[in-house]
């Protein structure tokens, strides 16, 4: 026992205990992140036929910008490691193929069928890495908490997309697109991949259930009627009252200035 106590008094023993604690914490964190990341990897595996067809479609329509092996060119980035979810979001919203190289892509008409999009996404996913396209069960809002989704949306999304997802202005002339036409799968894949200026919300930062709560809130606001008056971004009645008060005050100031100008005495011309 005296030998052990002597060892424990040495500084090396403290460093060893600290290192052991860090290893235990790393193992626990790794197990938790693997459990949280199973939602992305639970999509059914793609068949070799779909991958082959997807490669043919990619070579015919995408390789001119992204390269024959999707390794990127001077016109477009590499798609190796991008994942199927990124391909699905960009193509299902009509952002890809891009109308203009280097420009910020907006929603446009979709040029591919759903099956073709999945086939191209399967090919890109076969190159390695990246989040998978969520299944219908993963994006289902059945039983989702819209109240919690509202709080999560306000904390993570409303600064850019507005309080009702109707779009919002960003720096350098950019803007966050409206989500009024986005499907639950498109919203989910956008959170997984972070297109354009949007950050990536991995399952470690927003759990799959939290993502479903946000989707439920977004889809509910589309059909929820306004209680009355102008929506003004659906921030609430306080905003309407503030706008009316400021507008009315400005109108009264203008009227007062006009009346004062009308009653002002003419400037004297001088003594004779």
VMD Tcl script that draws the C-alpha trace (Angstrom):
set ca {
  {0.00 0.00 0.00}
  {2.87 2.36 0.75}
  {4.15 1.83 -2.80}
  {0.74 2.75 -4.27}
  {0.43 5.84 -2.06}
  {3.90 6.95 -3.14}
  {2.91 6.57 -6.78}
  {-0.30 8.52 -6.24}
  {1.64 11.47 -4.84}
  {3.66 11.83 -8.03}
  {2.48 14.36 -10.69}
  {2.59 11.64 -13.35}
  {-0.28 9.85 -11.63}
  {-2.46 12.95 -11.99}
  {-1.69 13.22 -15.68}
  {-2.47 9.54 -16.17}
  {-5.82 9.91 -14.40}
  {-6.66 12.93 -16.56}
  {-5.75 11.04 -19.72}
  {-7.88 8.08 -18.65}
  {-10.83 10.39 -18.03}
  {-10.47 11.95 -21.46}
  {-10.41 8.53 -23.08}
  {-13.59 7.51 -21.26}
  {-15.35 10.74 -22.29}
  {-14.27 10.25 -25.92}
  {-15.61 6.70 -25.96}
  {-18.94 7.80 -24.49}
  {-19.23 10.69 -27.00}
  {-18.42 8.37 -29.88}
  {-21.12 5.92 -28.87}
  {-23.70 8.69 -28.57}
  {-22.85 10.22 -31.95}
  {-23.03 6.82 -33.62}
  {-26.50 6.31 -32.17}
  {-27.59 9.79 -33.34}
  {-26.20 9.23 -36.83}
  {-28.14 6.05 -37.56}
  {-31.03 8.06 -39.01}
  {-28.84 9.17 -41.89}
  {-27.56 5.69 -42.65}
  {-30.86 3.82 -42.45}
  {-31.87 4.46 -46.05}
  {-32.16 1.27 -48.12}
  {-28.99 0.41 -50.04}
  {-28.94 1.35 -53.70}
  {-28.77 -1.36 -56.33}
  {-25.87 -1.56 -58.72}
  {-28.27 -1.00 -61.60}
  {-29.43 2.32 -60.11}
  {-25.83 3.39 -59.60}
  {-24.96 2.51 -63.21}
  {-27.97 4.40 -64.57}
  {-27.17 7.30 -62.27}
  {-23.62 7.45 -63.58}
  {-24.86 7.56 -67.17}
  {-27.23 10.41 -66.29}
  {-24.47 12.21 -64.40}
  {-22.03 11.91 -67.31}
  {-24.64 13.27 -69.71}
  {-25.94 16.20 -67.66}
  {-23.59 17.01 -64.76}
  {-20.04 16.07 -65.75}
  {-19.53 19.18 -67.89}
  {-19.28 21.20 -64.66}
  {-18.46 18.65 -61.93}
  {-16.09 16.47 -64.00}
  {-16.43 12.94 -65.31}
  {-15.59 11.42 -61.92}
  {-17.44 14.13 -59.94}
  {-14.10 15.34 -58.61}
  {-14.83 18.94 -59.49}
  {-13.54 21.44 -62.01}
  {-12.84 25.14 -62.08}
  {-16.57 25.68 -62.65}
  {-18.10 23.49 -59.94}
  {-16.93 21.79 -56.74}
  {-16.23 18.12 -56.17}
  {-19.18 15.94 -55.20}
  {-17.09 13.19 -53.63}
  {-18.32 13.02 -50.05}
  {-21.28 15.34 -50.68}
  {-23.76 12.52 -50.19}
  {-27.12 11.65 -51.65}
  {-29.00 14.16 -49.51}
  {-27.17 17.11 -51.06}
  {-27.89 15.86 -54.58}
  {-31.56 15.33 -53.76}
  {-32.01 18.84 -52.34}
  {-30.27 20.60 -55.21}
  {-32.00 18.64 -57.98}
  {-35.47 18.24 -56.47}
  {-35.72 22.02 -55.97}
  {-34.53 22.79 -59.50}
  {-31.32 24.44 -58.34}
  {-29.31 21.94 -60.33}
  {-28.42 21.81 -63.16}
  {-27.41 25.42 -62.58}
  {-28.55 28.12 -64.96}
  {-25.38 30.14 -64.44}
  {-22.00 28.93 -63.24}
  {-20.86 30.57 -60.01}
  {-24.17 32.28 -59.24}
  {-26.32 31.64 -56.21}
  {-28.91 29.12 -57.28}
  {-32.59 29.73 -56.64}
  {-35.52 27.36 -56.86}
  {-36.53 26.60 -60.43}
  {-38.34 24.03 -62.54}
  {-37.27 20.45 -61.91}
  {-35.74 18.87 -65.00}
  {-35.54 15.27 -63.80}
  {-38.01 12.72 -62.52}
  {-37.94 11.58 -58.92}
  {-36.47 8.25 -59.98}
  {-33.69 9.90 -61.99}
  {-32.82 12.15 -59.07}
  {-32.52 9.14 -56.79}
  {-30.35 7.33 -59.35}
  {-27.94 10.24 -59.67}
  {-27.91 10.57 -55.89}
  {-27.12 6.86 -55.57}
  {-24.16 7.28 -57.92}
  {-22.78 10.25 -55.98}
  {-23.28 8.38 -52.71}
  {-21.35 5.41 -54.12}
  {-18.29 7.66 -54.44}
  {-18.11 7.77 -50.65}
  {-19.34 9.73 -47.65}
  {-22.13 12.21 -47.06}
  {-25.58 11.97 -45.50}
  {-28.23 9.77 -47.07}
  {-31.70 10.82 -48.19}
  {-34.10 10.38 -45.25}
  {-36.93 7.93 -45.62}
  {-40.62 8.83 -45.47}
  {-40.76 7.60 -41.87}
  {-37.87 9.84 -40.87}
  {-39.52 13.00 -42.21}
  {-43.03 12.14 -41.04}
  {-44.49 14.81 -38.77}
  {-47.02 12.48 -37.18}
  {-46.86 13.02 -33.43}
  {-44.39 15.92 -33.79}
  {-44.44 18.76 -31.26}
  {-45.21 21.93 -33.21}
  {-44.83 24.13 -30.11}
  {-41.30 22.85 -29.58}
  {-40.71 23.15 -33.32}
  {-41.71 26.81 -33.13}
  {-39.15 27.47 -30.40}
  {-36.45 25.58 -32.31}
  {-37.27 27.45 -35.50}
  {-37.07 30.81 -33.75}
  {-33.73 29.90 -32.21}
  {-32.07 28.39 -35.30}
  {-33.86 29.49 -38.48}
  {-35.90 32.68 -38.12}
  {-32.85 34.99 -38.16}
  {-32.40 34.18 -41.86}
  {-35.68 32.74 -43.13}
  {-38.03 35.06 -41.23}
  {-40.51 34.18 -38.52}
  {-42.80 32.33 -40.91}
  {-40.22 30.97 -43.36}
  {-41.15 33.56 -45.98}
  {-37.51 34.45 -46.79}
  {-35.13 36.98 -45.33}
  {-32.24 39.20 -46.38}
  {-28.61 38.24 -45.75}
  {-25.33 40.07 -46.16}
  {-23.64 40.84 -49.50}
  {-26.97 40.98 -51.32}
  {-27.86 37.35 -50.63}
  {-31.11 36.09 -49.16}
  {-32.48 33.03 -47.43}
  {-35.08 31.48 -49.75}
  {-38.70 31.03 -48.68}
  {-39.79 27.59 -47.53}
  {-43.40 27.92 -48.60}
  {-42.96 25.35 -51.39}
  {-40.42 23.04 -49.75}
  {-41.44 19.47 -49.00}
  {-40.55 17.84 -45.66}
  {-37.79 15.83 -47.37}
  {-36.32 18.97 -48.93}
  {-36.32 20.77 -45.57}
  {-34.73 17.76 -43.86}
  {-32.01 17.39 -46.49}
  {-31.31 21.14 -46.36}
  {-30.69 20.87 -42.62}
  {-28.42 17.86 -43.18}
  {-26.31 19.43 -45.93}
  {-26.39 23.21 -45.40}
  {-26.77 24.51 -48.97}
  {-25.36 27.93 -49.94}
  {-24.96 30.12 -46.80}
  {-27.01 27.82 -44.57}
  {-25.12 26.03 -41.78}
  {-25.19 22.25 -41.42}
  {-27.49 20.96 -38.66}
  {-26.18 17.48 -38.02}
  {-27.98 15.05 -35.77}
  {-25.52 16.03 -33.07}
  {-26.73 19.66 -33.07}
  {-30.39 18.96 -33.94}
  {-31.72 15.49 -33.28}
  {-33.95 13.78 -35.87}
  {-36.97 14.37 -33.64}
  {-36.09 18.07 -33.38}
  {-35.85 18.27 -37.16}
  {-39.32 16.72 -37.46}
  {-40.67 19.23 -34.93}
  {-39.30 22.11 -37.02}
  {-40.77 20.64 -40.21}
  {-44.14 20.26 -38.48}
  {-44.09 23.92 -37.44}
  {-43.14 25.10 -40.96}
  {-45.88 23.09 -42.65}
  {-48.47 24.14 -40.07}
  {-47.83 27.86 -40.58}
  {-48.72 27.50 -44.26}
  {-52.33 26.59 -43.53}
  {-52.80 28.41 -40.23}
  {-54.98 31.50 -40.86}
  {-53.99 34.93 -39.60}
  {-56.10 36.04 -36.62}
  {-56.80 39.38 -38.31}
  {-55.21 42.35 -39.96}
  {-52.02 42.33 -41.97}
  {-49.60 39.51 -41.30}
  {-46.40 41.61 -41.45}
  {-44.27 38.50 -41.27}
  {-46.63 36.86 -38.77}
  {-44.65 38.29 -35.89}
  {-47.78 39.18 -33.95}
  {-50.28 41.99 -33.18}
  {-47.62 44.10 -31.45}
  {-45.92 44.67 -34.80}
  {-49.16 45.82 -36.40}
  {-49.77 48.29 -33.58}
  {-46.23 49.62 -33.79}
  {-46.47 50.15 -37.55}
  {-49.81 51.94 -37.20}
  {-48.48 54.12 -34.37}
  {-45.33 55.10 -36.27}
  {-47.26 55.66 -39.49}
  {-49.88 57.78 -37.75}
  {-47.25 59.79 -35.90}
  {-45.37 60.46 -39.12}
  {-48.58 61.55 -40.82}
  {-49.37 64.02 -38.02}
  {-45.85 65.45 -38.21}
  {-46.22 66.02 -41.96}
  {-49.62 67.70 -41.48}
  {-48.20 69.95 -38.75}
  {-45.31 70.99 -40.96}
  {-47.68 71.72 -43.84}
  {-49.99 73.84 -41.67}
  {-47.02 75.74 -40.24}
  {-45.68 76.46 -43.71}
  {-49.09 77.74 -44.87}
  {-49.49 80.16 -41.93}
  {-45.94 81.51 -41.95}
  {-45.88 85.32 -42.39}
  {-44.07 86.56 -45.49}
  {-40.55 87.78 -44.89}
  {-40.44 91.60 -44.58}
  {-39.12 93.39 -47.65}
  {-37.41 96.17 -45.65}
  {-38.09 99.70 -44.44}
  {-38.98 102.46 -46.90}
}
mol new
graphics top color blue
foreach p $ca { graphics top sphere $p radius 0.5 }
foreach p [lrange $ca 0 end-1] q [lrange $ca 1 end] { graphics top cylinder $p $q radius 0.2 }
display resetview
